[in-house]
Amino acid sequence: MRIIPPNSIVSASFTQNIADLRARATVVAEESVTGQYADLTKHLGGRIGDAMIGKKALTDIEDQRSLLGVRQGRLDLVQKSLAGIQDRVDGLATQMLSAIGTGDYHGQSVVARDAKAALTDVFTALNGRHGDRFLFSGDETATQPFAGTEQLLADLRTIAGTATDAADFETQLDDYFYSATGGWQTSIYRGSSVATDPDSVTATDPALVELISGLAIMALSGSEDNLALFQQNPEIARSGAERLSSGTTSLVNLRADVGIIQERVAKSLETLDTEQTILNSVYNNMVGRDQYDAASELKQLEASLEAAYVLTSRLSNLSLLNFLR
């Protein structure tokens, strides 16, 4: 029968004790950093289910916050684009009406050139996007809504060339812009007139179409194009200015509608903040570990480990020969 020396038994006991202390120190060190108990099942017992429900609720809030953040970002960009359009066309209608009223054809031509440049800027603004998503393309979010203004102006020159009088021009113009089979939706706007996203604004919105149609008429009413129909019927240019003015007013209302949605999203985020604060408090009360207490325990464990290492070292040197000395 093999006899195990007593010092071996004691040494093995100390070794196991050291392993237990090191394992506990690792857990406590983690708890002192995270502020939560590492073994929630052991700490909470039968309340672990409630804690998991609270954790799930917090995760759901983060998911909702992420979605609302995306909506907020898109709405902000839409609002900025619309604001940019409004600023760009501001005053042009008044300038055109003033030039027509005083018979200042040179001044009218200057406004026409500015209107043509503004039309390009409006198209650029409506090509805005959020990430890979074009904001004004309706459900065709991967499609850039506009290529340029050249085709639009060419189409209107053709209408001006075929129209019999100012009234016929206005009739053809309305069909071009507002009919589903008109040139605006079939050859100029490349997005979708349908938007399943309730936050979306498409370039077929009546406010934008009216503004663009007025701007395009004004762009063709100067000496650069020198259209006979426009020269013979100055009311066409006046009508364009009035369309632009009316479209600008409608644009203000459209921006207000977007602003209402922005406010709702902001309030939803505030509500989530409140819910998160409450849920965090409840959850932390359940799973939270006092970090100061954890740090104190860690220091005690480190001291115990140091003492255990010292004792183990002494035991390893203990023998009958050393004892007899």
N, C-alpha and C positions, 0 to 999 in steps of 0.2 A: 504493500500500500504506500502510495506517494504522499509525503507530508509537505504541504505548502507552507513555506516560512511565513510567520506572522507578519513580517514587514512587507511581504509581497501582497498579502491580503489588504493591508492598510494602504499600500501604494495604489493598488487597483481601485480601492474605494475613493482615494483622492483624485485619481485620473477621471473617474466617472463624474465626480463632483465638479471638477474643472470643466468637463464637457458640458454639463448642465448649466454651469454659470456662464460659459461662453455663448451658448444658445440663447439663454435668457437675455444676456447683454445685447446680442444682435437684435432681438425683438424690441427691447426697450429703446435702443438707439433709433430704430425705425420709427417707433411711436413718438419719440421726442422731436422728430423732424416733421412727421405728418400730422401730429396732433390727434391721431385716431388709434384706437386699439387695433392691433394687428389681427387678432383672432376674434372677429365679431361674434361668431357663433358661441364661443366660450363666454365672452363678456355679456352678451345680450340674452342668451338662453332662449326662452320662448318668445322673446320680443324681436327676434331676427327678421321675422316676416314683415313686421311693421317698418323696420329699418329699410328693408329692400323695397317696399312700396314707396317710401320717402325718397330713396335713391332714384327709383324709376321716374317719379314725378319731377325731380330735378333734371334728369336727362331729357325728359319731354320738354321742359321749359327751354333748355339750351337749343333743342331742335327747332322749337317755335321761334326763338330769338334769331336763329340763323336764317330761317325763311323770311321773317319780317325784315331782317337786315338787307336781304337781297331785294325785297320789294322797296324798301326805303331808298336803296342806292339807285334803282331804276327810276323811281318817281323823281328823285332829286335831279337826275340827268334830263328827264323829260321836261321838268319845270325850267331848268336852266336853258334848254334848247328853245323852248317856247318864249322865254324871257328874252333870249338873244334875238329871236325873230321880231318880237315886238319892238325892241330897241332899234333894230336895223331899219325897219320901215317907218318908224316914228317921224312924222312931219312930211313925208313924201306926198301924201294925198293933198295936204293943205298947199304945198308948194305947187303941185300940178294945177289945182283949182285956181290958185292965184295967177299963174301964168296964162291960163286959158281966159280967165276973166279980164285980164288986161291986154289980151291979144299979143302977149310976148312969146312969139314962136321960138326965139332963141332960148329963152328961159325954159320953155316947155321941152326943148330938145336936151337941155342940160339935165332936167329932172328925168327925162326918158333914159338917158345914159345911166344915171344913178339908180333908176328902177331896175334896169337890166343887170347891173352889178349886184343889187340887193336880191334879185331873183336867184342868182347863183349862190349867194350867201344863205338864202332860205333853204335851198336844196341841200346844201352842205350840212346845215343844222339838222334837217330831217333825215340825213344819213347817219345821225349819231347812233352809237351803240353802247351797250353795257356788256363788257366781255365780248363774247362771240354773238351776242343777240342784238339785232337791229331793232331799235325801239319803236320805230314808226311804220313797221312792215306788217302789222297785224299778226296773223298766225304764221306768216312766212318769215319767221325770225332769222333765218339764215340768209335771206336775200336782201341785198342793198336796195332800198326803195327807188333811188333815182340814179341815172347815169350822168345826166347833165341837162342844161336848159335848151340846147340847140334844137332838139326835135320839137319841143313844145312851141318855141317861137316860130319854127318853120311851119308847123301845123296851123298856127294862128295867122300867119301871112297867107297861107293857102285859103283859109276861110275868108280873110279880108279880100282876097282876089276874086272869089266866087260869089260873095254876097251881093245881092242886088241893091241893098240899101242898109242903113244903120239898124233898122228893126230886124232885117233878115240876119245881119251879122250877130245881133244879140241872141236871136233864136238858135242859130248854129252854135254859138259859143256856149249857151246853156246845155245844149245837147252834148257838146264835146266834153264838158266838165262834169255834168251831173248824171248823164245816162250811163248805165252799166256797160253799154256797148260803145260808149264814146271814147275818143282818143285818150282822154286822161287816164282811164282805168285799163285800156287795152294796150297802149304803147308807151305811156310816160311813167305811170306808177307801176312798179314791178312787184310790189308787195301784195298782201291780201286785204280785201275790204272787211273781212271777218276777223274779229279778235275775241277769242274765247277767254282771254285774260281780262278781267274787269278793270284792271289798272291801265290797260293799254290805250294808247292814242294812235290812231292810224292817220296817214296822210290823206285819207279820203274824208276826214272829219270836215263837216260843212264850213267851219270857221277857217280852216287852212285852205280849203279849195277856193272859197270866196276871196281870201286874201291873195292867193297866188294868181287867180284869174285877173283880179284888178291890177296886180303888179305887172303881169305879162302884157296886158293891154297898154298900160302906161309905157312899158319898155319899147313898144312898137310905135309910139305916137310922136316920135321926134324926126328930125331931118335925116338921121342915119338910115332909117328905113324908107321914109318918104312915101308912105302908102297913100294912094289916091283916095281910097274910101275914108281914111282918117282925116285927110286934108279937107275933103268935101263935107265931112260930118264931124265937127269938133266935139259934138255931144258924146261921141264914142270914147274919146280920151277922158271927158268929164265923167262918163259912166264908169270907166276904169278906176278913176280916183275915188268915186263913191263906193265902188265895190271894195277897194282897199280899205277905206275908212270903216265900212260896215264889218269887213272881215277882221279888222283890228279890234273893234269892239267885241265881236264874238270870241276873238282870241283871249281877251281879258276874262270873259266868262269861262272859257275852257280852262284857263290857268287857275281860276278860282275852284273849279271842279277838281282839278288835280290837287290843289292845296287842301281841299277837304279830305281827300284820301290820305294825303301825307299826314294830316293831323290825326286821323284815325289810327294810322300805323304807329305814330309817335306815342299816342295814348296806350295802344296795345303793348308797346315796349315798356312803358312806365308801369302798367299793370303786372307784366311779367317780372319786373324788378321787385315789386312789392311781394308778389307770391314767392319769388326766389328767396328773398330775405327771410320770410316767415318759415319756409320749408327748411332752409339752411339752419336756422336756429333750432328747429325741432330735431333735425337729423343730427346736428353736432352734439346736442344734449344727449342723444342716445349713443352715439359712437365715439364721441370726443374723449381724448385722453389729455389730462392736464400736462402740458409740456414741461412745466417747472417740476412737477412731481416726477415725471418720467426722467428728467435730467438728474434729479436727486437720487432716484433709484439706480440710475446708470453709474453714478459715482460710487455708490455703495457696492455695486457689483464689481466694478473695476478694482476697488480696494480688496474685496473678498478674493478676486482672482489673483491679485498680487500676493496676498498672504498664502493662498493655496499653492502657488508656484514655489514660494520659499519653502513651505513645509515639504512639498514633494521633493525638492532638491536635497533637503536634509535627510529625508527618508532613504533616498537613493545612496547616500553615503554611510548609512547605519549598518554596522556589522558587529558580530561578536568580538572580533579582534579589536575594532575601534572602541567597543564598550570596555574591554579588559584594560586598554590603555588608559 
